[in-house]
Amino acid sequence: MIRAIRVCKTPALGGVVMRCKGCGTKYYIYKSCGHSHCMLCQSIKREQWMDKLHGRLLRVPYIHTTFTIPHQLNGLFRANTKLLYSLLMRSCWMTIREVTKTSGFLPGMTAVLHTFGSDMKYHVHVHTLITYGGADAMGRWHYPTTKHKLASFRRMCAIFKKHILEGIRKLYNNGQLAYHTSIEELVNDVSKTRWVVHSTRPTMDTTVIQSYLARYINRTAISPSRLTYLPQQKEVHLLYNDYKHQESGKPAPKAVKILQPLDAINQIMQHVLPPFFNKSRHYGLHQYTTKQRQVISQSLHNNTSTIRTVFEILRHLLKLEPFVCTECGSFDFDKETLNPDYIYLHTILQNKSPPATPHLHDELKTATQVYSYDQNKALLN
């Protein structure tokens, strides 16, 4: 991930150079790395993910539920990320199935794993969108008997805790978990505390929740707009939401967290997921192969997303300002392909003095402005 971010939108990956026909000014547009945790690119992929999610959701009320593990388990989860992250997401669905099994219907759920808070501390939790009700084997829709919720708060917390602790014990007995202290004592300790499962009231308007979930789907915990490096002080300033001092009914105030550069890198890297780990998962009616989904009324389905995806991408690109020369105001450009610059990769990124090559020096001297490849992707086609 670190190497991908180092070369993202730099000459090392190549791109295109736009030469103004009016005044000859050159503009360089460099390619993105495409890494799934890169904080600089993949904005279009997030739009596509949200569009696919819209196609999975049904035209029924939804509950936004957050499942959070106690902080005492942070070390165990950090040491066994792949196994315990999967256990966490699976336990969320098992909790929902257990509280709805006596009602005779199958709900739908989409889960997204988060390992961070606003200040980038290690805070493992899962955000879920759950249908308020579900479909039976004949496709008929049923609502829960409890008002505004699937089950009581205490019951949801107890069932969630049960599934997580049973899963940890099973993995431990099979010799699959590694930890520096006694796992049995840790499990006994957290079994005495109340866990947190927070649910909102059912709503038909899930746009805000979808946008929130999509925000971190194709990147890691932080965006560049919240990070500032001060070279003189050699400090990284992190802007975050201070929820501890938030007043009821008001947005959380902003605060600044000061980190040393290596500490800031460590804070980012601890949220990188295991290779090939899927941080968003769909269960029940949200799985396209589920039989109940196939037989429920078409009036409950959202429209297919094939055509809408195209328009979402176009809408994202059209948010951009027209590509215009800042020197003469011309819209007329010649476009040339820019090959990857291996001199840049092996010298500048390694803090070595670049050799006196005309290609590299011409780029550095004549470039008056560098545009983001993601923001001007249409120019590369």
Secondary structure, DSSP 4 states (H G I P E B T S, - for coil): -HHHHHHTTSGGG-EEEEEETTT--EEEEEPP---TT-SSS-HHHHHHHHHHHHHHSBSS-EEEEEEE--GGGHHHHHHTHHHHHHHHHHHHHHHHHHHHGGGT-B-EEEEEEEEE-TT--EEEEEEEEEESSEE-TTS-EE--SSTTSSS-HHHHHHHHHHHHHHHHHHHHHTT----SS-HHHHHHHHTTSPPEEEEPPPBS--HHHHHHHHTTTTS-S--GGGEEEETTTTEEEEEEE-GGGPPTTSPPPEEEEEE-HHHHHHHHHTTPPPTT--SEEEEETTSTT-HHHHHS-GGGBPPPSHHHHHHHHHHHHHTSPP---TTT----EEEEEE---HHHHHTGGGT-PPP--HHHHHHHHHEEEEEETGGGGGGG-
